[in-house]
Amino acid sequence: MCPDFQCKTTEGDISFHEWLGDSWGVLFSHPKDFTPVCTTELGSLGQMKAEFDARNVKVIGLSVDGVEDHKKWLEDIKDVSGTKPDYPIIADEDLKVAKLFNMLEADAGSTSMGRTAVDNETVRTIFVVRPDKRIGLYLTYPMATGRNFHEILRAIDSMQLTAKHRVATPANWKKGEDVVILPAVKDEEAKKIYQDIIKKFPKNKKALDEIKTLASKTIANKSGTGEPPGDQFQSLLNLYKQKKNFKKIGKCHFKKLFQKKFV
């Protein structure tokens, strides 16, 4: 479970769980204000924030310094990246949040005063928080390696898809590519899940496996336009034509079944 906490930010005081609401969240931490790699990261994420908003993901930063230093840093970030971040940054000058998330040892002290970025080098973790307030993913980067926010978006796309459907995403998967039906979904269960489509197909394992594969592709390629991807639809249609009653039901009705279940 993701810890809850109260803190000061560049946009006022917040209670973390209340601030998240029903959204997904990304909390990404920094060891010190004005560090060059972190400056580029905060600017990069500011430029990409619309991508996170589109996925119902709230973004919040954290750095081991006070609010006033953060506000000065925001201007520096704007000068470097051309974008002033429009998301809150937590002021963790008492180190409480860093300790709460096990990024600093309990005996690290109680103030950021006198501490350098190297002293806080372990405060370089990204946490992705699910709507149920559980941590779905965390990644810790070394100080000299800038974070790849495109990879964070890719991981979120996978997490959101797999939270909704009983599928998994393979190595290097990107949104819109093929996914895998979970091994735990047995043939009999698959028949229930995809019953609107497969009840008209030949009842053999080869056909069922092909249907499951095509269905997984369809889930991965949902366009939101109401039109099923052409190759998947045509492949299913070709299978469907094996049934003698195809003429009675027709292509139009089949397409409606396909759209209703997967698009």
C-alpha distance (Angstrom), angle and dihedral (degrees) to the residues before:
residue distance angle dihedral
M1 . . .
C2 3.80 . .
P3 3.81 110.2 .
D4 3.79 118.1 -113.3
F5 3.79 119.8 -136.5
Q6 3.78 144.1 161.4
C7 3.79 119.6 -123.7
K8 3.78 148.2 155.7
T9 3.81 118.2 -103.3
T10 3.78 138.4 176.8
E11 3.82 86.5 -96.0
G12 3.81 97.7 47.2
D13 3.80 136.9 -86.2
I14 3.79 118.2 -31.7
S15 3.79 141.9 179.0
F16 3.80 103.2 -136.7
H17 3.82 101.5 -138.7
E18 3.79 91.7 42.7
W19 3.81 90.3 49.1
L20 3.81 90.8 51.4
G21 3.78 94.0 50.8
D22 3.82 110.1 168.4
S23 3.79 93.8 -26.0
W24 3.77 132.2 106.9
G25 3.79 112.3 -110.2
V26 3.79 141.4 -151.1
L27 3.79 118.2 -158.4
F28 3.80 112.8 -175.9
S29 3.79 121.8 -177.9
H30 3.80 136.4 -150.2
P31 3.82 131.4 -163.4
K32 3.81 97.3 -137.5
D33 3.79 142.8 -6.5
F34 3.82 120.4 -97.1
T35 3.80 94.8 23.1
P36 3.83 107.1 147.6
V37 3.82 100.6 -129.5
C38 3.81 92.3 45.7
T39 3.80 89.8 48.5
T40 3.81 90.5 58.8
E41 3.81 91.0 45.4
L42 3.78 95.0 52.9
G43 3.80 90.2 48.2
S44 3.80 93.0 47.0
L45 3.78 92.2 51.0
G46 3.79 89.8 47.6
Q47 3.81 89.0 56.9
M48 3.81 91.3 48.9
K49 3.80 98.2 42.2
A50 3.82 92.8 107.8
E51 3.82 88.2 62.3
F52 3.80 90.3 56.7
D53 3.82 92.1 44.1
A54 3.80 89.5 54.0
R55 3.82 88.8 57.3
N56 3.83 93.8 48.5
V57 3.81 90.4 -109.2
K58 3.81 120.6 145.3
V59 3.80 115.8 -150.1
I60 3.79 126.5 -149.0
G61 3.79 131.2 169.8
L62 3.78 130.7 -151.9
S63 3.77 131.2 -158.7
V64 3.80 132.3 175.1
D65 3.82 95.8 -114.9
G66 3.81 138.9 75.2
V67 3.80 132.1 -79.5
E68 3.80 95.5 -103.6
D69 3.80 91.7 53.6
H70 3.80 88.9 47.9
K71 3.80 91.8 54.1
K72 3.81 91.3 51.2
W73 3.81 88.7 47.8
L74 3.81 91.1 54.2
E75 3.80 89.3 62.8
D76 3.80 90.3 49.4
I77 3.82 90.0 50.2
K78 3.81 89.7 52.0
D79 3.81 91.1 51.9
V80 3.82 92.0 50.2
S81 3.82 101.2 40.3
G82 3.78 103.7 21.9
T83 3.81 89.9 -122.3
K84 3.79 128.8 92.1
P85 3.83 108.3 -148.7
D86 3.82 112.4 -113.6
Y87 3.80 96.1 -162.7
P88 3.83 127.3 86.9
I89 3.80 123.8 -92.5
I90 3.79 117.7 -153.2
A91 3.80 117.6 -128.1
D92 3.81 104.5 -138.4
E93 3.79 98.1 174.3
D94 3.82 91.1 140.1
L95 3.85 90.8 51.3
K96 3.80 91.6 -129.3
V97 3.81 98.0 128.1
A98 3.81 93.3 43.9
K99 3.81 88.8 53.6
L100 3.79 92.9 43.8
F101 3.81 89.4 58.5
N102 3.82 92.2 43.2
M103 3.79 93.5 -113.8
L104 3.83 90.9 125.0
E105 3.79 131.0 33.7
A106 3.78 118.7 -104.3
D107 3.83 90.6 -114.0
A108 3.82 94.0 53.7
G109 3.81 90.8 108.7
S110 3.78 132.1 -111.5
T111 3.78 105.3 -90.6
S112 3.79 139.1 55.0
M113 3.80 90.4 -141.0
G114 3.78 111.0 116.7
R115 3.79 93.8 8.9
T116 3.80 119.4 121.3
A117 3.80 129.3 -150.2
V118 3.80 88.0 -101.6
D119 3.81 90.2 55.3
N120 3.82 87.2 55.4
E121 3.81 98.2 36.5
T122 3.81 92.3 126.4
V123 3.82 89.6 63.6
R124 3.81 90.8 89.6
T125 3.80 103.0 103.0
I126 3.80 131.8 126.9
F127 3.80 116.7 -150.5
V128 3.80 122.0 -164.4
V129 3.81 109.1 -157.5
R130 3.80 121.5 -160.9
P131 3.82 123.4 -140.8
D132 3.83 89.0 -101.5
K133 3.84 86.7 62.4
R134 3.78 93.9 -111.8
I135 3.78 121.1 131.3
G136 3.79 106.2 -111.4
L137 3.80 97.6 -179.1
Y138 3.78 141.1 -0.8
L139 3.79 130.8 -172.1
T140 3.81 127.1 -173.7
Y141 3.79 118.9 -156.1
P142 3.82 129.1 -164.4
M143 3.79 115.3 -112.9
A144 3.80 94.3 -108.9
T145 3.82 95.1 51.6
G146 3.79 117.9 79.0
R147 3.78 117.4 -139.4
N148 3.80 122.8 -106.8
F149 3.80 107.6 -133.6
H150 3.79 91.9 -177.2
E151 3.81 86.4 65.3
I152 3.82 90.2 50.1
L153 3.81 89.6 52.9
R154 3.80 90.4 47.8
A155 3.80 90.8 51.8
I156 3.80 91.4 47.9
D157 3.81 90.7 50.5
S158 3.80 88.4 54.0
M159 3.80 94.1 45.3
Q160 3.79 93.1 49.3
L161 3.80 92.6 47.2
T162 3.79 94.8 47.3
A163 3.80 91.2 46.1
K164 3.80 89.0 59.6
H165 3.81 101.7 37.1
R166 3.80 133.3 36.8
V167 3.77 93.1 -113.4
A168 3.81 139.0 108.2
T169 3.81 130.6 -143.7
P170 3.82 120.8 -127.4
A171 3.81 128.5 -134.2
N172 3.82 115.1 -56.9
W173 3.82 90.8 4.9
K174 3.79 117.9 169.0
K175 3.77 129.3 -165.3
G176 3.80 110.2 -78.1
E177 3.79 96.0 26.2
D178 3.80 126.5 112.8
V179 3.79 119.1 -70.8
V180 3.79 132.2 -162.2
I181 3.80 126.6 -112.6
L182 3.80 105.6 -127.7
P183 3.82 114.8 -102.6
A184 3.78 87.1 -129.0
V185 3.83 88.7 68.9
K186 3.79 100.8 89.6
D187 3.78 123.5 -157.7
E188 3.79 93.8 -102.7
E189 3.79 91.4 50.0
A190 3.80 90.6 46.6
K191 3.78 88.7 55.8
K192 3.80 88.6 58.8
I193 3.80 94.8 43.8
Y194 3.81 93.3 49.6
Q195 3.79 97.7 27.5
D196 3.82 94.8 128.1
I197 3.77 88.6 63.3
I198 3.78 108.7 27.1
K199 3.80 99.1 44.9
K200 3.81 87.6 81.5
F201 3.80 95.3 48.3
P202 3.83 131.0 91.6
K203 3.78 108.7 -81.2
N204 3.77 99.9 -123.3
K205 3.80 131.0 115.1
K206 3.79 95.8 -116.6
A207 3.78 92.0 55.8
L208 3.80 91.9 45.1
D209 3.81 92.3 50.2
E210 3.79 90.1 50.7
I211 3.77 91.7 49.2
K212 3.81 91.2 50.0
T213 3.79 90.5 50.8
L214 3.78 93.3 48.1
A215 3.79 90.8 46.8
S216 3.81 90.9 52.3
K217 3.80 90.0 51.7
T218 3.78 90.1 50.1
I219 3.80 92.7 51.3
A220 3.81 89.9 50.4
N221 3.79 93.3 47.8
K222 3.77 100.7 46.1
S223 3.79 105.7 148.1
G224 3.78 99.6 -174.1
T225 3.80 89.9 -128.8
G226 3.78 96.2 106.2
E227 3.81 91.4 -116.0
P228 3.80 118.4 111.5
P229 3.82 116.0 -129.8
G230 3.78 105.8 -88.4
D231 3.80 101.1 -128.5
Q232 3.81 94.0 48.7
F233 3.80 92.4 46.0
Q234 3.79 93.0 48.6
S235 3.81 92.3 48.1
L236 3.78 91.9 51.3
L237 3.77 90.2 44.2
N238 3.80 91.0 53.5
L239 3.79 89.6 53.0
Y240 3.76 91.1 45.9
K241 3.79 91.5 54.7
Q242 3.78 88.6 66.2
K243 3.79 87.4 78.0
K244 3.79 117.0 86.8
N245 3.78 92.9 -138.8
F246 3.81 93.1 62.3
K247 3.81 92.1 103.1
K248 3.79 90.8 55.3
I249 3.81 94.0 52.0
G250 3.78 99.1 32.4
K251 3.77 136.6 -161.3
C252 3.80 94.8 -76.5
H253 3.80 94.5 58.0
F254 3.78 91.9 45.4
K255 3.78 90.3 52.6
K256 3.80 90.5 52.4
L257 3.80 90.4 52.1
F258 3.79 90.1 49.4
Q259 3.81 93.3 49.3
K260 3.79 94.1 45.2
K261 3.78 93.7 54.3
F262 3.78 103.9 37.3
V263 3.80 114.8 11.8
